[in-house]
């Protein structure tokens, strides 16, 4: 019997909520990317950040692309991850920029069954930046679980 099962032994403290999940995809030639999701309960949204790789295991967070997702956005992405639809495209626009998130299911690649891309275009200059990240089945399973929990949290249920 270990210490956790002994009577009178206090249970370990629960871990504090992290509210963050990231999918890192570095490459040898430094052309990879990262997709990071952060649940902001106080703002009632999920923030999605993406950054390009800028060195070995380093990412360019200074030039990141950020999107703010609400419940409908979560539902669209979940529908792809749950194989209810093949792809989803989210489009958000402000006076300064437009941002697009595209996720699709890929049958042909057994290692990376999903592919996500986030794109930002600056309205004034038409400058475009883009980050693409393959998502494995395991990563997709965790992502779907977290998005479902985020939807419940954001809905206040």
ABEGO torsion letter per residue (X at the ends): XBAAABBGBBBBBBBBBAGBBBBBBBBAAGABBBBBBBBBAAAGBBBBBBBBBAEBGBBBAAABBBBBBBAAAAAAAAAAAAGABABBBBBBBBAABBBBBBBBBBAABAABABBBBBBBBBAAAGBBBBBBBBBBAAAAAAAAAAAAAAAAAAAGX
